[in-house]
Amino acid sequence: MFRQIVSGKFMMVGDGSNKKSMTYVGNIVDFISFLMKNPDGYQFFNYADKPDLTTRDIGRIEMSVDLSVPSFRIPYWVGLAGGYTFDVLARLTGKKLLIFSVRVKKFCTTTQFDASKAHATAFTAPFSIDEALERTLRYELGE
């Protein structure tokens, strides 16, 4: 999504109300380091930075680095129909295309993970979700 925003090729499909759990690499590295320094046997964790944001909220981060995302939204059914069209084109040409129906569905689906066990530890993430998004976008911009 960030690469599309940076390239100017991003278009919002659907209303953007679907929520996404995300993890910033700097936070997950620090979380793993925290667990190694504070061993409590073998445990499994889901880690995600909180709060979960909507796709619409994620798209707004471009304002912090002077980019603009078109305000026009493609209705979900139009985006999905386009995805199916690209599926057919890919099958006919034998080429892998960047747009396809599964990608449209995934973009518009809520993907949230329960990270309450990780957040119940004494770990404090060094980067807020807003800082993480801005740092990721600046990385994509080569800054």
Buried (B, 14 or more C-beta within 10 A) or exposed (E): BBEBBBEEEBEBBBEBEBBBBBBBEBBBEBBEEBBEEEEEEEEEBEBBBBEBBBBBBBBEBBEEBEBEBEEEBBEBEEBBBBBEBBBEEBEEEEEEBEBBBEBBBEBBEEEEBEBEEBBEBEBEBEBBBEBBBBBBBBEBEEE
